Amino acid sequence: MPVRSWGLIAAATAAGALSALWVAIVPTGDQTFLVGRSWSEFAGIDPEVASIVDRLLVVLGLLGAGFASLACLVAIDPYRRAHRWAWKVLWLIPVVYLAVATRMLLDGYPIAYWYLSLAVLVAVGLLLGRSSVRVP
């Protein structure tokens, strides 16, 4: 019996990849909210730190997009074919997204609910498919 939850997991991880790609592509000033000043004021005061933050967001976005894309590919092929290792490996996704959401909630970023939703969707998909996985 094939794992039927692969579509839910693939959709959630694809959404996570697009979200991370947004972080890499959108200008830092449009996604970084500062208290008491604008991003351009901050960048004018300390251009070196602003440049570092800008590069870090690009790197984090690309890493997140790669991580989620790899998970999507695992869901589409080996997980869909009910390989037990794929089911085990995909548990890394809700764990990481939950950690990201927790940190963002602690820092007061509402986008945390997006990552929390992705973590729940992937976990639900994995729990739905747990009886279908087989030992290779």
Backbone hydrogen bonds, N-H to C=O, Kabsch-Sander energy under -0.5 kcal/mol:
donor,donor_aa,acceptor,acceptor_aa,energy
3,V,80,R,-0.9
4,R,2,P,-0.6
6,W,3,V,-0.6
7,G,4,R,-0.5
9,I,5,S,-1.9
10,A,6,W,-3.1
11,A,7,G,-2.5
12,A,8,L,-2.3
13,T,9,I,-2.5
14,A,10,A,-2.3
15,A,11,A,-2.3
16,G,12,A,-1.9
17,A,13,T,-2.2
18,L,14,A,-2.3
19,S,15,A,-2.2
20,A,16,G,-2.3
21,L,17,A,-2.3
22,W,18,L,-1.9
23,V,19,S,-1.4
24,A,20,A,-1.6
25,I,21,L,-1.9
26,V,22,W,-2.7
30,D,27,P,-1.4
31,Q,27,P,-0.6
31,Q,28,T,-1.3
32,T,28,T,-1.2
33,F,31,Q,-0.6
34,L,32,T,-0.6
36,G,34,L,-0.6
42,F,38,S,-2.2
43,A,39,W,-3.2
44,G,40,S,-1.8
45,I,41,E,-1.8
46,D,42,F,-2.8
50,A,46,D,-2.2
51,S,47,P,-2.2
52,I,48,E,-2.0
53,V,49,V,-2.7
54,D,50,A,-2.3
55,R,51,S,-2.4
56,L,52,I,-2.6
57,L,53,V,-2.2
58,V,54,D,-1.6
59,V,55,R,-2.5
60,L,56,L,-3.1
61,G,57,L,-2.4
62,L,58,V,-2.4
63,L,59,V,-2.7
64,G,60,L,-2.7
65,A,61,G,-2.4
66,G,62,L,-2.3
67,F,63,L,-2.7
68,A,64,G,-2.5
69,S,65,A,-2.2
70,L,66,G,-2.4
71,A,67,F,-2.0
72,C,68,A,-2.3
73,L,69,S,-2.3
74,V,70,L,-2.2
75,A,71,A,-2.3
76,I,72,C,-2.2
77,D,73,L,-1.9
79,Y,74,V,-2.8
80,R,75,A,-0.7
81,R,77,D,-1.8
82,A,79,Y,-2.1
83,H,78,P,-2.3
84,R,134,R,-2.0
87,W,83,H,-1.5
88,K,84,R,-2.2
89,V,85,W,-2.7
90,L,86,A,-2.4
91,W,87,W,-0.5
91,W,88,K,-1.0
92,L,89,V,-2.0
93,I,90,L,-1.3
95,V,91,W,-1.4
96,V,92,L,-2.6
97,Y,93,I,-2.9
98,L,94,P,-2.3
99,A,95,V,-2.0
100,V,96,V,-2.6
101,A,97,Y,-2.6
102,T,98,L,-2.6
103,R,99,A,-2.3
104,M,100,V,-2.5
105,L,101,A,-2.7
106,L,102,T,-2.4
107,D,103,R,-1.6
108,G,105,L,-1.0
109,Y,104,M,-3.0
112,A,109,Y,-1.7
113,Y,110,P,-1.9
114,W,111,I,-1.1
115,Y,111,I,-1.3
116,L,112,A,-2.4
117,S,113,Y,-2.1
118,L,114,W,-2.2
119,A,115,Y,-2.3
120,V,116,L,-2.2
121,L,117,S,-2.6
122,V,118,L,-2.4
123,A,119,A,-2.3
124,V,120,V,-2.8
125,G,121,L,-2.4
126,L,122,V,-2.5
127,L,123,A,-2.5
128,L,124,V,-2.5
129,G,125,G,-1.5
130,R,126,L,-0.5
130,R,127,L,-0.7
132,S,129,G,-1.4
133,V,129,G,-0.9
134,R,82,A,-2.9
